[in-house]
Amino acid sequence: MEIPNAQHPGLISKSQTEEKARFTTAISKITPVVNLIKKMYGSSRLTKLIRTDYNTYKLTQTPAVILDNIKINHPLVKLLGDYVKKLESMGDSSKFFMILVGFLIEETIKILDKGVKATVLSNLIREVSEEIDSLDLSRDTGDIAGVLDSLIKEPVGRKLVLESILEVQSFSTEKIRICKIASGSLEESYVVRGMVFEREPEGLVKEKEDCSTSIFNTSIDIPRGELKSTIQMESADQLSSFSAEEVLRMKKKVEEISSEVIIFSGRINDIYLDLLDKANKLVFKVLSKHDLRRLRELLGGSISQEFTSTTTGRASRISVVSEGNKKYTKFISDNNTVCTIVLKHPLEYKLDELERSINKALVALQKNVKNQNEKNIKVCSEDFEKKLCEIFENKAGDCLRMYSEGEGEDSLEKHLVYESIANSFKGFESFKRSPGLEIFSTKSRAICYALEFVGTMYEIEDYLVGIPPKLNIKPQMNQHWDEDH
C-alpha cells in the first residue's frame, strides 16, 4: 500500500518548515557527540585520550567522562549528558543509549517531512516508551563471568574482579577496594586479602604478625585546655618536675593500651610516638574516617573516640612493601570481609580507566544481581536488537493495516513511528557485538531513556542560555548629578 507523503511545498505550512529547521539545528549539535562514541561500541578496544583543562590526561571509553571533559554549550547536549550519568549510576549501557539516540533522531526527523507535527510525534514516541516494559523481549540467562566479559574489556581486570568477588562473596565497592601503583605491568596486578595504604607506619616498628589491634578516631596528643593560662615557676626543679609528671601520665596511658598495633586519625605527639616505639607497638595513621570504618570491619574490635583501652581486633600480618618509589602498608586478615585489587601499570591514566571500569562493573552487578552465586542473571540474547526490530516492524504493519481499514485516528502516524524505531534498531547490525553477556534490565532502561530523550527534544520550543554574572564591573555613575531637577 502506498503511504501518503507530503513532499509538495503547499502541503506543509511555513510554521512546520521553520519547526523542522529548528530541530535540524539541534540535531547538528547532538550528532557530533554521538559520533564520538560510535567507534567504541561493541567489541571495539578504541579509546579517547583527553587533555583536561588542568593539563592532565585521561584515557577512557566511558561516555560520562568524555562528556564531562569536552566543551558543551547546547542545552540539549547537556540533557543528553544527564541521561548518560543516570545510566552510569546503574553501571552499564550508556554507549548503547547514545548510539540509539543518534539512530532515532536520524529516522524520526524524516516523519516531519510527511506532515506530522512535532507535538504529535513527541506524544507517540512517549507512548512507545511506556510499552517497552510490557514487550515480550528476547532474553537469556547467564553467569557472572559472562557478564563481566562485556563490562570489563581488559582480561586481567576481569580475572581480578572475579577473584575478589569469590573472596568476599559480595559486589560492594566498600568490600572490594582498589589500590593503584604507577609502576610495573598490568600482568603483575594481584588481589590482597585485606587493605593496602599508600603510606608506611609512623614509628620505628614497621611489621607485625598475628597481632592485636586498636582503632582510635582521635589524635594521640596531650589534652589542652581551651583557655590560655600562665604558670609561674620559681626554679628549674619545678619545671623538671612538671615535665616529668606529664611524661609519667603519658607512659601510664601507653601501658594501659594492650594492643600491639595502634591505628589512629589526626596527629600524634612526638613523646607519645617515642613511648609507643619503646613499647614495640606499630603506629599507623589513617587519613579517612571511611577507611577507619573499613579497617574495623576487616580487623574487628571497635572504634574509640578517646585514646584509652578499647575492644581489640586482630590482624594476621601487617607489612610494608616498596613499589616503584613509594612505600605501601598491607593489612592482612583471615576475615574475608574486605579485599583490595592492587593494579600496576606505568601510566596513571590507564590505571584510572581500569579503576572506572571495575567500579562500574561492580555497581552493575550490585544493582542487578542478588548474590554472587546467582546463576540465572537475565541477560540480552545475541539477537536482541534484531528481535526488537522485528517486534516494531510487526507493530508498524498492524498500524498500516488498521489505516487501510479506516480504523484508528492516528494509525498512520503510529505506523511511521514504529517503522522509524525498527529502522533504528536495524542500524546496530553494522556493529560487531561484544563477546560478553549484557544485563537485560540496564539495556531495556537505556531504550526507555533514549525514547524519552527524543520525545523531549520534539517538545522543546526554544533553547535559552542564561547570561553569566559580570564580575569586577564598576557601578555606572550618574553623569548629570549636578543638574537641577
MARTIKE-979407 format. One line per field, with one value per residue (C-alpha): x, y, z; chain. Coordinates in steps of 0.05 Angstrom, whole numbers. Example, Ala and Ser with C-alpha at 12.3 -4.5 7.8 and 13.67 -1.06 7.14 Angstrom:
<recs>
u	[246; 273]
v	[-90; -21]
w	[156; 143]
ch	[A; A]
</recs>
This chain:
<recs>
u	[0; 26; 35; 15; 76; 70; 131; 95; 111; 38; 21; 70; 57; 111; 110; 124; 182; 211; 199; 239; 295; 299; 303; 354; 398; 391; 407; 470; 494; 478; 505; 579; 575; 542; 595; 649; 621; 603; 672; 679; 615; 612; 677; 719; 781; 787; 792; 795; 856; 832; 874; 834; 831; 884; 934; 925; 907; 851; 848; 776; 719; 668; 616; 605; 680; 683; 622; 650; 715; 693; 665; 589; 546; 480; 427; 402; 472; 475; 409; 439; 497; 448; 416; 485; 502; 437; 457; 528; 498; 465; 532; 522; 490; 508; 542; 482; 437; 477; 481; 407; 391; 432; 394; 326; 334; 361; 299; 245; 264; 240; 170; 164; 171; 107; 66; 66; 72; 128; 80; 42; 108; 131; 67; 72; 145; 128; 72; 121; 168; 114; 105; 178; 170; 109; 142; 159; 233; 281; 325; 371; 404; 478; 530; 574; 636; 598; 570; 640; 664; 620; 631; 707; 745; 813; 824; 869; 816; 761; 804; 819; 747; 722; 775; 755; 680; 694; 738; 689; 624; 599; 595; 601; 655; 661; 686; 726; 777; 827; 899; 935; 1010; 1042; 1098; 1106; 1059; 985; 1001; 1035; 970; 943; 889; 905; 861; 857; 872; 931; 950; 999; 1038; 1081; 1074; 1094; 1144; 1203; 1162; 1142; 1118; 1075; 1047; 987; 976; 921; 896; 862; 829; 822; 784; 824; 893; 944; 964; 966; 898; 900; 852; 810; 832; 904; 936; 1004; 1042; 1096; 1155; 1208; 1263; 1288; 1270; 1197; 1200; 1233; 1183; 1124; 1151; 1166; 1095; 1067; 1112; 1092; 1019; 1032; 1073; 1017; 966; 1011; 1018; 942; 937; 945; 943; 1005; 980; 953; 911; 890; 869; 893; 963; 1010; 1053; 1128; 1134; 1075; 1107; 1173; 1138; 1099; 1163; 1196; 1135; 1145; 1078; 1064; 1032; 993; 957; 893; 872; 800; 745; 715; 780; 777; 709; 733; 792; 746; 704; 767; 803; 745; 741; 712; 729; 744; 737; 789; 859; 843; 838; 785; 758; 813; 813; 864; 909; 945; 1001; 1019; 1078; 1110; 1127; 1163; 1132; 1167; 1190; 1134; 1120; 1055; 1028; 987; 937; 923; 867; 835; 768; 742; 704; 749; 799; 840; 855; 926; 931; 1000; 1016; 1067; 1013; 967; 911; 910; 901; 846; 807; 813; 791; 729; 711; 719; 676; 624; 622; 613; 557; 522; 526; 506; 443; 422; 446; 424; 487; 550; 520; 464; 463; 401; 421; 374; 417; 403; 402; 453; 399; 368; 368; 344; 285; 267; 269; 221; 173; 168; 163; 103; 72; 83; 49; -10; -19; -15; -69; -113; -103; -123; -186; -203; -191; -156; -148; -73; -57; -16; 26; 37; 59; 111; 138; 142; 176; 228; 243; 250; 300; 338; 349; 368; 426; 460; 473; 535; 569; 607; 574; 614; 635; 604; 533; 496; 450; 378; 350; 401; 394; 318; 324; 371; 317; 266; 313; 330; 257; 243; 301; 279; 207; 232; 272; 209; 172; 223; 201; 265; 333; 353; 422; 430; 477; 536; 544; 591; 647; 691; 643; 643; 574; 551; 557; 502; 533; 481; 489; 496; 433; 374; 313]
v	[0; 70; 116; 189; 234; 309; 328; 384; 452; 471; 413; 435; 501; 553; 541; 467; 484; 531; 477; 426; 476; 486; 411; 402; 454; 417; 350; 380; 393; 323; 282; 300; 279; 213; 201; 207; 143; 101; 73; 49; 7; -69; -107; -46; -31; 40; 95; 171; 207; 273; 331; 365; 439; 424; 397; 326; 267; 217; 153; 129; 93; 119; 167; 205; 221; 243; 289; 319; 338; 368; 437; 432; 494; 469; 454; 392; 361; 378; 340; 281; 281; 278; 215; 185; 197; 164; 102; 104; 102; 36; 12; -2; 13; 87; 75; 36; 94; 147; 108; 92; 166; 181; 129; 152; 226; 207; 166; 206; 273; 243; 238; 314; 314; 274; 329; 302; 357; 353; 353; 293; 258; 270; 242; 179; 167; 174; 123; 74; 86; 64; -1; -24; -58; -98; -123; -197; -183; -240; -255; -310; -328; -324; -325; -271; -289; -280; -212; -188; -203; -146; -98; -102; -108; -117; -193; -180; -135; -187; -241; -197; -176; -248; -270; -213; -229; -302; -278; -231; -261; -191; -139; -79; -27; -20; -91; -93; -36; -14; 9; 38; 33; 71; 21; -49; -80; -97; -172; -161; -138; -181; -187; -177; -207; -143; -69; -32; 41; 87; 104; 70; 67; 129; 98; 52; -12; -29; -102; -146; -217; -247; -183; -148; -81; -19; 36; 108; 162; 216; 247; 218; 281; 316; 345; 420; 470; 516; 577; 603; 610; 627; 582; 617; 572; 595; 545; 495; 438; 458; 458; 390; 362; 389; 356; 291; 285; 297; 243; 194; 205; 192; 130; 103; 114; 76; 18; 14; 0; -75; -77; -87; -43; 28; 56; 129; 192; 263; 279; 245; 276; 262; 239; 191; 164; 153; 116; 72; 55; 34; -9; -43; -21; -9; 60; 74; 138; 135; 198; 179; 163; 116; 76; 73; 41; -8; -28; -40; -87; -122; -129; -129; -93; -23; 49; 91; 166; 172; 145; 95; 19; -7; -70; -101; -134; -180; -179; -238; -195; -122; -107; -52; -63; -18; -9; 40; 99; 93; 50; 15; -17; -82; -103; -177; -213; -282; -247; -248; -182; -135; -147; -100; -104; -78; -50; -39; 0; 55; 103; 134; 150; 76; 57; 109; 80; 8; 31; 64; 2; -43; 2; 7; -69; -77; -26; -60; -128; -100; -68; -126; -190; -212; -251; -279; -350; -326; -370; -342; -270; -240; -221; -199; -253; -249; -225; -175; -115; -159; -184; -113; -93; -150; -131; -59; -78; -122; -65; -18; -69; -75; 0; 5; -49; -11; 53; 17; -9; 60; 42; 87; 162; 162; 94; 123; 166; 106; 65; 118; 120; 44; 39; 92; 55; -11; 22; 50; -20; -45; 4; -39; -93; -55; -64; -125; -149; -152; -224; -220; -221; -155; -145; -142; -92; -37; -44; -41; 21; 52; 42; 78; 135; 142; 146; 195; 239; 242; 255; 313; 341; 347; 382; 438; 503; 542; 538; 593; 603; 645; 704; 692; 744; 801; 808; 868; 917; 987; 1017; 1066; 1138; 1190; 1237; 1291; 1293; 1369; 1385; 1416; 1370]
w	[0; -17; 43; 34; 31; 39; -3; -41; -10; -9; 39; 93; 128; 138; 213; 203; 157; 210; 262; 224; 213; 289; 302; 247; 281; 348; 315; 285; 356; 381; 322; 332; 405; 386; 333; 387; 419; 358; 344; 416; 417; 418; 418; 399; 442; 416; 469; 473; 500; 531; 555; 610; 630; 683; 631; 656; 611; 613; 572; 571; 538; 587; 556; 622; 628; 555; 561; 626; 592; 525; 511; 510; 503; 475; 529; 493; 495; 569; 577; 539; 588; 647; 618; 608; 682; 703; 664; 691; 762; 741; 715; 640; 572; 566; 498; 473; 495; 458; 393; 396; 406; 343; 302; 330; 314; 245; 230; 265; 234; 167; 196; 199; 122; 118; 152; 223; 275; 326; 386; 357; 343; 414; 444; 402; 420; 494; 485; 455; 514; 562; 521; 528; 596; 571; 506; 501; 492; 479; 540; 563; 629; 643; 698; 729; 688; 623; 646; 666; 595; 569; 628; 631; 565; 598; 611; 672; 703; 693; 726; 786; 797; 793; 843; 890; 886; 904; 962; 996; 970; 952; 896; 942; 926; 1002; 1007; 943; 945; 892; 902; 842; 836; 778; 764; 735; 685; 687; 688; 756; 788; 844; 899; 973; 1027; 1066; 1054; 1025; 1041; 1005; 1068; 1120; 1196; 1236; 1284; 1281; 1283; 1211; 1213; 1258; 1253; 1288; 1328; 1366; 1340; 1369; 1327; 1352; 1316; 1351; 1356; 1403; 1439; 1507; 1526; 1524; 1556; 1514; 1554; 1557; 1626; 1655; 1703; 1743; 1763; 1811; 1795; 1744; 1791; 1787; 1711; 1710; 1760; 1718; 1654; 1689; 1716; 1647; 1617; 1672; 1656; 1582; 1599; 1642; 1587; 1537; 1586; 1592; 1517; 1509; 1433; 1392; 1335; 1344; 1286; 1294; 1257; 1269; 1295; 1344; 1397; 1390; 1462; 1453; 1389; 1425; 1482; 1434; 1397; 1463; 1478; 1410; 1383; 1309; 1299; 1235; 1215; 1172; 1136; 1121; 1171; 1119; 1118; 1194; 1188; 1134; 1177; 1236; 1192; 1169; 1236; 1284; 1351; 1358; 1342; 1404; 1406; 1461; 1469; 1523; 1529; 1480; 1447; 1405; 1336; 1304; 1242; 1211; 1184; 1175; 1129; 1088; 1014; 965; 896; 850; 891; 943; 1004; 1019; 1082; 1076; 1129; 1120; 1157; 1156; 1159; 1088; 1093; 1053; 997; 954; 880; 870; 799; 770; 706; 690; 664; 715; 666; 645; 719; 727; 667; 692; 761; 730; 691; 752; 796; 740; 734; 810; 811; 753; 787; 855; 826; 782; 816; 885; 904; 872; 870; 825; 762; 728; 712; 660; 600; 529; 475; 418; 370; 419; 372; 314; 356; 374; 301; 284; 340; 317; 244; 262; 301; 242; 196; 243; 244; 169; 163; 211; 170; 105; 140; 167; 240; 289; 282; 289; 260; 202; 249; 294; 234; 216; 288; 295; 228; 247; 313; 276; 228; 287; 317; 247; 249; 303; 251; 229; 297; 320; 383; 448; 466; 536; 562; 571; 630; 607; 657; 642; 567; 570; 614; 562; 509; 552; 565; 491; 471; 528; 507; 434; 456; 499; 441; 398; 455; 464; 432; 442; 475; 523; 553; 616; 618; 666; 721; 704; 754; 770; 736; 766; 780; 727; 752; 741; 691; 705; 780; 782; 743; 777; 774]
ch	[A; A; A; A; A; A; A; A; A; A; A; A; A; A; A; A; A; A; A; A; A; A; A; A; A; A; A; A; A; A; A; A; A; A; A; A; A; A; A; A; A; A; A; A; A; A; A; A; A; A; A; A; A; A; A; A; A; A; A; A; A; A; A; A; A; A; A; A; A; A; A; A; A; A; A; A; A; A; A; A; A; A; A; A; A; A; A; A; A; A; A; A; A; A; A; A; A; A; A; A; A; A; A; A; A; A; A; A; A; A; A; A; A; A; A; A; A; A; A; A; A; A; A; A; A; A; A; A; A; A; A; A; A; A; A; A; A; A; A; A; A; A; A; A; A; A; A; A; A; A; A; A; A; A; A; A; A; A; A; A; A; A; A; A; A; A; A; A; A; A; A; A; A; A; A; A; A; A; A; A; A; A; A; A; A; A; A; A; A; A; A; A; A; A; A; A; A; A; A; A; A; A; A; A; A; A; A; A; A; A; A; A; A; A; A; A; A; A; A; A; A; A; A; A; A; A; A; A; A; A; A; A; A; A; A; A; A; A; A; A; A; A; A; A; A; A; A; A; A; A; A; A; A; A; A; A; A; A; A; A; A; A; A; A; A; A; A; A; A; A; A; A; A; A; A; A; A; A; A; A; A; A; A; A; A; A; A; A; A; A; A; A; A; A; A; A; A; A; A; A; A; A; A; A; A; A; A; A; A; A; A; A; A; A; A; A; A; A; A; A; A; A; A; A; A; A; A; A; A; A; A; A; A; A; A; A; A; A; A; A; A; A; A; A; A; A; A; A; A; A; A; A; A; A; A; A; A; A; A; A; A; A; A; A; A; A; A; A; A; A; A; A; A; A; A; A; A; A; A; A; A; A; A; A; A; A; A; A; A; A; A; A; A; A; A; A; A; A; A; A; A; A; A; A; A; A; A; A; A; A; A; A; A; A; A; A; A; A; A; A; A; A; A; A; A; A; A; A; A; A; A; A; A; A; A; A; A; A; A; A; A; A; A; A; A; A; A; A; A; A; A; A; A; A; A; A; A; A; A; A; A; A; A; A; A; A; A; A; A; A; A; A; A; A; A; A; A; A; A; A; A; A; A; A; A]
</recs>
